[in-house]
Amino acid sequence: MESQNVRKLFLVDQFDRVHKELQRPIQAVAKTKSSINLGRTLQDEHLTEDEKVRRYIDELHRYLHLRDARTK
């Protein structure tokens, strides 16, 4: 009986997470993912400093102009 209750709670929790994620505005989700990519670029030890700078600038440009692309 207890395992059934745990399973139900898990399913409800998963549904709630998915539901909340679907309610978030697309722009907010895109900005969050872009922000995460900015951080990962700086922490990537496999990239040279020059490559980090180039990628960071590209990703920052995309992040800052994300809304502009959605409204056009």
Biopython code that builds the backbone (N, CA, C, O; Angstrom):
import numpy as np
from Bio.PDB.StructureBuilder import StructureBuilder

atoms = [
    (1, "MET", "N", (0.833, -1.196, 0.000)),
    (1, "MET", "CA", (0.000, 0.000, 0.000)),
    (1, "MET", "C", (0.874, 1.254, 0.000)),
    (1, "MET", "O", (0.587, 2.210, -0.721)),
    (2, "GLU", "N", (1.929, 1.255, 0.797)),
    (2, "GLU", "CA", (2.782, 2.423, 0.885)),
    (2, "GLU", "C", (3.496, 2.680, -0.441)),
    (2, "GLU", "O", (3.673, 3.835, -0.829)),
    (3, "SER", "N", (3.902, 1.631, -1.133)),
    (3, "SER", "CA", (4.586, 1.821, -2.420)),
    (3, "SER", "C", (3.657, 2.452, -3.451)),
    (3, "SER", "O", (4.107, 3.216, -4.305)),
    (4, "GLN", "N", (2.374, 2.140, -3.379)),
    (4, "GLN", "CA", (1.405, 2.766, -4.282)),
    (4, "GLN", "C", (1.293, 4.267, -3.996)),
    (4, "GLN", "O", (1.207, 5.074, -4.922)),
    (5, "ASN", "N", (1.295, 4.634, -2.723)),
    (5, "ASN", "CA", (1.215, 6.052, -2.357)),
    (5, "ASN", "C", (2.451, 6.806, -2.822)),
    (5, "ASN", "O", (2.359, 7.931, -3.313)),
    (6, "VAL", "N", (3.605, 6.176, -2.664)),
    (6, "VAL", "CA", (4.856, 6.796, -3.108)),
    (6, "VAL", "C", (4.827, 6.965, -4.619)),
    (6, "VAL", "O", (5.236, 8.005, -5.137)),
    (7, "ARG", "N", (4.352, 5.964, -5.319)),
    (7, "ARG", "CA", (4.271, 6.025, -6.789)),
    (7, "ARG", "C", (3.332, 7.150, -7.214)),
    (7, "ARG", "O", (3.645, 7.894, -8.143)),
    (8, "LYS", "N", (2.198, 7.282, -6.552)),
    (8, "LYS", "CA", (1.248, 8.344, -6.892)),
    (8, "LYS", "C", (1.858, 9.715, -6.635)),
    (8, "LYS", "O", (1.709, 10.624, -7.451)),
    (9, "LEU", "N", (2.538, 9.866, -5.515)),
    (9, "LEU", "CA", (3.180, 11.143, -5.207)),
    (9, "LEU", "C", (4.240, 11.484, -6.248)),
    (9, "LEU", "O", (4.361, 12.635, -6.668)),
    (10, "PHE", "N", (4.997, 10.487, -6.656)),
    (10, "PHE", "CA", (6.030, 10.701, -7.671)),
    (10, "PHE", "C", (5.399, 11.146, -8.984)),
    (10, "PHE", "O", (5.874, 12.093, -9.611)),
    (11, "LEU", "N", (4.343, 10.476, -9.398)),
    (11, "LEU", "CA", (3.680, 10.827, -10.657)),
    (11, "LEU", "C", (3.079, 12.222, -10.609)),
    (11, "LEU", "O", (3.166, 12.969, -11.583)),
    (12, "VAL", "N", (2.473, 12.576, -9.494)),
    (12, "VAL", "CA", (1.898, 13.912, -9.338)),
    (12, "VAL", "C", (3.005, 14.964, -9.361)),
    (12, "VAL", "O", (2.858, 16.013, -9.990)),
    (13, "ASP", "N", (4.109, 14.682, -8.676)),
    (13, "ASP", "CA", (5.232, 15.616, -8.645)),
    (13, "ASP", "C", (5.804, 15.807, -10.051)),
    (13, "ASP", "O", (6.084, 16.935, -10.456)),
    (14, "GLN", "N", (5.978, 14.715, -10.795)),
    (14, "GLN", "CA", (6.491, 14.807, -12.161)),
    (14, "GLN", "C", (5.540, 15.609, -13.038)),
    (14, "GLN", "O", (5.979, 16.452, -13.820)),
    (15, "PHE", "N", (4.244, 15.353, -12.915)),
    (15, "PHE", "CA", (3.253, 16.091, -13.700)),
    (15, "PHE", "C", (3.313, 17.570, -13.366)),
    (15, "PHE", "O", (3.250, 18.413, -14.260)),
    (16, "ASP", "N", (3.435, 17.890, -12.087)),
    (16, "ASP", "CA", (3.492, 19.282, -11.649)),
    (16, "ASP", "C", (4.722, 19.986, -12.232)),
    (16, "ASP", "O", (4.626, 21.131, -12.675)),
    (17, "ARG", "N", (5.856, 19.318, -12.234)),
    (17, "ARG", "CA", (7.079, 19.904, -12.800)),
    (17, "ARG", "C", (6.918, 20.167, -14.291)),
    (17, "ARG", "O", (7.271, 21.239, -14.782)),
    (18, "VAL", "N", (6.389, 19.194, -15.000)),
    (18, "VAL", "CA", (6.198, 19.358, -16.448)),
    (18, "VAL", "C", (5.192, 20.471, -16.712)),
    (18, "VAL", "O", (5.399, 21.294, -17.603)),
    (19, "HIS", "N", (4.121, 20.502, -15.955)),
    (19, "HIS", "CA", (3.094, 21.528, -16.122)),
    (19, "HIS", "C", (3.672, 22.927, -15.896)),
    (19, "HIS", "O", (3.403, 23.842, -16.674)),
    (20, "LYS", "N", (4.462, 23.095, -14.836)),
    (20, "LYS", "CA", (5.071, 24.397, -14.559)),
    (20, "LYS", "C", (6.051, 24.791, -15.655)),
    (20, "LYS", "O", (6.144, 25.962, -16.024)),
    (21, "GLU", "N", (6.782, 23.805, -16.174)),
    (21, "GLU", "CA", (7.739, 24.091, -17.244)),
    (21, "GLU", "C", (7.011, 24.540, -18.512)),
    (21, "GLU", "O", (7.480, 25.433, -19.218)),
    (22, "LEU", "N", (5.884, 23.929, -18.793)),
    (22, "LEU", "CA", (5.119, 24.310, -19.981)),
    (22, "LEU", "C", (4.493, 25.698, -19.841)),
    (22, "LEU", "O", (4.242, 26.364, -20.845)),
    (23, "GLN", "N", (4.242, 26.133, -18.626)),
    (23, "GLN", "CA", (3.641, 27.443, -18.397)),
    (23, "GLN", "C", (4.650, 28.578, -18.506)),
    (23, "GLN", "O", (4.256, 29.732, -18.677)),
    (24, "ARG", "N", (5.935, 28.280, -18.411)),
    (24, "ARG", "CA", (6.954, 29.330, -18.504)),
    (24, "ARG", "C", (6.977, 29.899, -19.912)),
    (24, "ARG", "O", (6.842, 29.158, -20.886)),
    (25, "PRO", "N", (7.146, 31.191, -20.023)),
    (25, "PRO", "CA", (7.230, 31.797, -21.360)),
    (25, "PRO", "C", (8.438, 31.253, -22.116)),
    (25, "PRO", "O", (9.485, 30.987, -21.526)),
    (26, "ILE", "N", (8.282, 31.095, -23.407)),
    (26, "ILE", "CA", (9.347, 30.548, -24.247)),
    (26, "ILE", "C", (10.602, 31.393, -24.138)),
    (26, "ILE", "O", (11.713, 30.863, -24.101)),
    (27, "GLN", "N", (10.431, 32.686, -24.089)),
    (27, "GLN", "CA", (11.581, 33.587, -24.011)),
    (27, "GLN", "C", (12.374, 33.358, -22.725)),
    (27, "GLN", "O", (13.604, 33.378, -22.746)),
    (28, "ALA", "N", (11.684, 33.141, -21.617)),
    (28, "ALA", "CA", (12.365, 32.903, -20.341)),
    (28, "ALA", "C", (13.163, 31.608, -20.391)),
    (28, "ALA", "O", (14.283, 31.550, -19.883)),
    (29, "VAL", "N", (12.602, 30.582, -20.991)),
    (29, "VAL", "CA", (13.298, 29.296, -21.108)),
    (29, "VAL", "C", (14.531, 29.457, -21.995)),
    (29, "VAL", "O", (15.604, 28.952, -21.666)),
    (30, "ALA", "N", (14.380, 30.150, -23.106)),
    (30, "ALA", "CA", (15.501, 30.355, -24.025)),
    (30, "ALA", "C", (16.607, 31.168, -23.365)),
    (30, "ALA", "O", (17.788, 30.860, -23.529)),
    (31, "LYS", "N", (16.229, 32.210, -22.614)),
    (31, "LYS", "CA", (17.236, 33.028, -21.936)),
    (31, "LYS", "C", (17.970, 32.207, -20.881)),
    (31, "LYS", "O", (19.181, 32.358, -20.717)),
    (32, "THR", "N", (17.262, 31.351, -20.172)),
    (32, "THR", "CA", (17.886, 30.506, -19.156)),
    (32, "THR", "C", (18.894, 29.558, -19.797)),
    (32, "THR", "O", (20.017, 29.418, -19.313)),
    (33, "LYS", "N", (18.491, 28.909, -20.883)),
    (33, "LYS", "CA", (19.397, 27.983, -21.563)),
    (33, "LYS", "C", (20.610, 28.726, -22.121)),
    (33, "LYS", "O", (21.734, 28.226, -22.066)),
    (34, "SER", "N", (20.377, 29.913, -22.651)),
    (34, "SER", "CA", (21.478, 30.711, -23.186)),
    (34, "SER", "C", (22.438, 31.113, -22.076)),
    (34, "SER", "O", (23.654, 31.095, -22.265)),
    (35, "SER", "N", (21.900, 31.473, -20.931)),
    (35, "SER", "CA", (22.726, 31.851, -19.787)),
    (35, "SER", "C", (23.573, 30.678, -19.311)),
    (35, "SER", "O", (24.739, 30.854, -18.957)),
    (36, "ILE", "N", (22.995, 29.491, -19.302)),
    (36, "ILE", "CA", (23.730, 28.282, -18.911)),
    (36, "ILE", "C", (24.867, 28.027, -19.894)),
    (36, "ILE", "O", (25.973, 27.669, -19.487)),
    (37, "ASN", "N", (24.603, 28.209, -21.183)),
    (37, "ASN", "CA", (25.646, 28.017, -22.193)),
    (37, "ASN", "C", (26.795, 28.994, -22.005)),
    (37, "ASN", "O", (27.955, 28.635, -22.207)),
    (38, "LEU", "N", (26.479, 30.234, -21.618)),
    (38, "LEU", "CA", (27.535, 31.225, -21.362)),
    (38, "LEU", "C", (28.475, 30.729, -20.260)),
    (38, "LEU", "O", (29.696, 30.803, -20.395)),
    (39, "GLY", "N", (27.904, 30.233, -19.190)),
    (39, "GLY", "CA", (28.700, 29.732, -18.078)),
    (39, "GLY", "C", (29.524, 28.513, -18.449)),
    (39, "GLY", "O", (30.683, 28.391, -18.052)),
    (40, "ARG", "N", (28.920, 27.609, -19.215)),
    (40, "ARG", "CA", (29.638, 26.393, -19.617)),
    (40, "ARG", "C", (30.816, 26.725, -20.529)),
    (40, "ARG", "O", (31.862, 26.079, -20.456)),
    (41, "THR", "N", (30.650, 27.712, -21.372)),
    (41, "THR", "CA", (31.740, 28.100, -22.262)),
    (41, "THR", "C", (32.946, 28.557, -21.459)),
    (41, "THR", "O", (34.080, 28.186, -21.762)),
    (42, "LEU", "N", (32.701, 29.352, -20.447)),
    (42, "LEU", "CA", (33.808, 29.855, -19.638)),
    (42, "LEU", "C", (34.487, 28.756, -18.830)),
    (42, "LEU", "O", (35.679, 28.851, -18.536)),
    (43, "GLN", "N", (33.746, 27.722, -18.470)),
    (43, "GLN", "CA", (34.294, 26.648, -17.643)),
    (43, "GLN", "C", (34.905, 25.501, -18.441)),
    (43, "GLN", "O", (35.534, 24.614, -17.864)),
    (44, "ASP", "N", (34.727, 25.508, -19.764)),
    (44, "ASP", "CA", (35.225, 24.420, -20.603)),
    (44, "ASP", "C", (36.748, 24.459, -20.680)),
    (44, "ASP", "O", (37.328, 25.377, -21.259)),
    (45, "GLU", "N", (37.382, 23.459, -20.095)),
    (45, "GLU", "CA", (38.846, 23.405, -20.044)),
    (45, "GLU", "C", (39.459, 22.920, -21.354)),
    (45, "GLU", "O", (40.671, 23.027, -21.546)),
    (46, "HIS", "N", (38.641, 22.393, -22.251)),
    (46, "HIS", "CA", (39.145, 21.878, -23.519)),
    (46, "HIS", "C", (39.332, 22.983, -24.562)),
    (46, "HIS", "O", (39.942, 22.754, -25.606)),
    (47, "LEU", "N", (38.820, 24.155, -24.286)),
    (47, "LEU", "CA", (38.915, 25.264, -25.229)),
    (47, "LEU", "C", (40.106, 26.154, -24.891)),
    (47, "LEU", "O", (40.443, 26.344, -23.722)),
    (48, "THR", "N", (40.728, 26.689, -25.919)),
    (48, "THR", "CA", (41.785, 27.675, -25.689)),
    (48, "THR", "C", (41.122, 28.984, -25.262)),
    (48, "THR", "O", (39.917, 29.158, -25.439)),
    (49, "GLU", "N", (41.888, 29.880, -24.715)),
    (49, "GLU", "CA", (41.338, 31.164, -24.268)),
    (49, "GLU", "C", (40.738, 31.946, -25.436)),
    (49, "GLU", "O", (39.687, 32.571, -25.294)),
    (50, "ASP", "N", (41.408, 31.910, -26.589)),
    (50, "ASP", "CA", (40.888, 32.603, -27.775)),
    (50, "ASP", "C", (39.541, 32.040, -28.212)),
    (50, "ASP", "O", (38.627, 32.790, -28.554)),
    (51, "GLU", "N", (39.426, 30.709, -28.196)),
    (51, "GLU", "CA", (38.178, 30.061, -28.582)),
    (51, "GLU", "C", (37.079, 30.367, -27.566)),
    (51, "GLU", "O", (35.928, 30.574, -27.953)),
    (52, "LYS", "N", (37.410, 30.399, -26.284)),
    (52, "LYS", "CA", (36.432, 30.760, -25.255)),
    (52, "LYS", "C", (35.888, 32.160, -25.493)),
    (52, "LYS", "O", (34.681, 32.391, -25.412)),
    (53, "VAL", "N", (36.786, 33.088, -25.787)),
    (53, "VAL", "CA", (36.369, 34.478, -26.021)),
    (53, "VAL", "C", (35.458, 34.550, -27.236)),
    (53, "VAL", "O", (34.415, 35.203, -27.195)),
    (54, "ARG", "N", (35.844, 33.886, -28.316)),
    (54, "ARG", "CA", (35.031, 33.924, -29.534)),
    (54, "ARG", "C", (33.637, 33.343, -29.290)),
    (54, "ARG", "O", (32.630, 33.944, -29.666)),
    (55, "ARG", "N", (33.590, 32.170, -28.656)),
    (55, "ARG", "CA", (32.290, 31.537, -28.375)),
    (55, "ARG", "C", (31.466, 32.355, -27.388)),
    (55, "ARG", "O", (30.252, 32.488, -27.542)),
    (56, "TYR", "N", (32.133, 32.901, -26.374)),
    (56, "TYR", "CA", (31.413, 33.684, -25.375)),
    (56, "TYR", "C", (30.771, 34.906, -26.023)),
    (56, "TYR", "O", (29.619, 35.228, -25.733)),
    (57, "ILE", "N", (31.491, 35.574, -26.880)),
    (57, "ILE", "CA", (30.946, 36.759, -27.557)),
    (57, "ILE", "C", (29.760, 36.366, -28.439)),
    (57, "ILE", "O", (28.739, 37.054, -28.450)),
    (58, "ASP", "N", (29.894, 35.257, -29.181)),
    (58, "ASP", "CA", (28.780, 34.781, -30.011)),
    (58, "ASP", "C", (27.545, 34.462, -29.168)),
    (58, "ASP", "O", (26.431, 34.858, -29.511)),
    (59, "GLU", "N", (27.753, 33.746, -28.067)),
    (59, "GLU", "CA", (26.636, 33.363, -27.207)),
    (59, "GLU", "C", (26.039, 34.571, -26.500)),
    (59, "GLU", "O", (24.823, 34.650, -26.327)),
    (60, "LEU", "N", (26.876, 35.506, -26.093)),
    (60, "LEU", "CA", (26.383, 36.722, -25.452)),
    (60, "LEU", "C", (25.551, 37.541, -26.435)),
    (60, "LEU", "O", (24.513, 38.088, -26.061)),
    (61, "HIS", "N", (25.991, 37.630, -27.668)),
    (61, "HIS", "CA", (25.238, 38.347, -28.695)),
    (61, "HIS", "C", (23.859, 37.707, -28.876)),
    (61, "HIS", "O", (22.850, 38.410, -28.942)),
    (62, "ARG", "N", (23.817, 36.355, -28.958)),
    (62, "ARG", "CA", (22.537, 35.651, -29.076)),
    (62, "ARG", "C", (21.652, 35.913, -27.860)),
    (62, "ARG", "O", (20.450, 36.138, -27.998)),
    (63, "TYR", "N", (22.251, 35.882, -26.669)),
    (63, "TYR", "CA", (21.500, 36.103, -25.424)),
    (63, "TYR", "C", (20.888, 37.504, -25.403)),
    (63, "TYR", "O", (19.712, 37.668, -25.077)),
    (64, "LEU", "N", (21.677, 38.495, -25.746)),
    (64, "LEU", "CA", (21.203, 39.884, -25.681)),
    (64, "LEU", "C", (20.177, 40.206, -26.749)),
    (64, "LEU", "O", (19.357, 41.105, -26.560)),
    (65, "HIS", "N", (20.202, 39.502, -27.856)),
    (65, "HIS", "CA", (19.294, 39.800, -28.962)),
    (65, "HIS", "C", (18.201, 38.747, -29.123)),
    (65, "HIS", "O", (17.550, 38.681, -30.166)),
    (66, "LEU", "N", (18.004, 37.947, -28.125)),
    (66, "LEU", "CA", (17.011, 36.892, -28.178)),
    (66, "LEU", "C", (15.610, 37.452, -28.368)),
    (66, "LEU", "O", (14.845, 36.948, -29.192)),
    (67, "ARG", "N", (15.270, 38.484, -27.616)),
    (67, "ARG", "CA", (13.940, 39.068, -27.703)),
    (67, "ARG", "C", (13.726, 39.717, -29.063)),
    (67, "ARG", "O", (12.632, 39.644, -29.622)),
    (68, "ASP", "N", (14.763, 40.350, -29.596)),
    (68, "ASP", "CA", (14.644, 40.997, -30.896)),
    (68, "ASP", "C", (14.276, 39.993, -31.982)),
    (68, "ASP", "O", (13.459, 40.289, -32.854)),
    (69, "ALA", "N", (14.873, 38.813, -31.931)),
    (69, "ALA", "CA", (14.597, 37.790, -32.926)),
    (69, "ALA", "C", (13.172, 37.265, -32.796)),
    (69, "ALA", "O", (12.549, 36.918, -33.799)),
    (70, "ARG", "N", (12.651, 37.202, -31.578)),
    (70, "ARG", "CA", (11.287, 36.677, -31.363)),
    (70, "ARG", "C", (10.228, 37.677, -31.803)),
    (70, "ARG", "O", (9.140, 37.263, -32.205)),
    (71, "THR", "N", (10.502, 38.970, -31.744)),
    (71, "THR", "CA", (9.492, 39.970, -32.055)),
    (71, "THR", "C", (9.449, 40.320, -33.537)),
    (71, "THR", "O", (8.499, 40.961, -33.986)),
    (72, "LYS", "N", (10.450, 39.916, -34.301)),
    (72, "LYS", "CA", (10.490, 40.245, -35.734)),
    (72, "LYS", "C", (9.622, 39.313, -36.535)),
    (72, "LYS", "O", (9.538, 39.445, -37.756)),
]
sb = StructureBuilder()
sb.init_structure("model")
sb.init_model(0)
sb.init_chain("A")
sb.init_seg("    ")
for serial, (resi, resn, name, xyz) in enumerate(atoms, 1):
    if name == "N":
        sb.init_residue(resn, " ", resi, " ")
    sb.init_atom(name, np.array(xyz, "f"), 0.0, 1.0, " ", f" {name:<3s}", serial, name[0])
structure = sb.get_structure()
